Amino acid sequence: EASTPFLNNITAAKLFGGQRGADSLLHFLSGIMLWIAYVPFRMVNFPIWLWVWSSDIQSDPLNTSQRCTWFELAFHPGVILLLLYLSSVWFVAITKGCVKGIRKAFQAPSRVAKDD
């Protein structure tokens, strides 16, 4: 998971640094990188997976139904749909946090880079 290191940095900055950690350059840059990593690896990857899955089934339904069980045909796309839904909900929160951090950086740039 490509976005996990950035999320870990955000959590560690808040956990170990308190308010000072939440205002740190590490926290700010990790938030930006989390958003950048999240787009291709979550918001783009899951819809592409669903498209490839459905195109494989549509291109050769007989062969697909012989190779896959009904459980695989239903469960795998169901899990991906659930992950896409959860990722979309989380993406809203990540985007709000990113926008908040960018606004804070432009309003008081000395607070973001202070003592880093």
RAGI-V454480 format. One record per helix or strand of 2 or more residues. SS is the DSSP state (A for helix, B for strand). FROM is the first residue (numbers start at 1). LEN is the number of residues. Records with the same first field share a line. If there is no record, write none. Layout:
# RAGI-V454480
SS: FROM-LEN  FROM-LEN
This chain:
# RAGI-V454480
A: 4-19  25-35  61-7  70-38  109-4
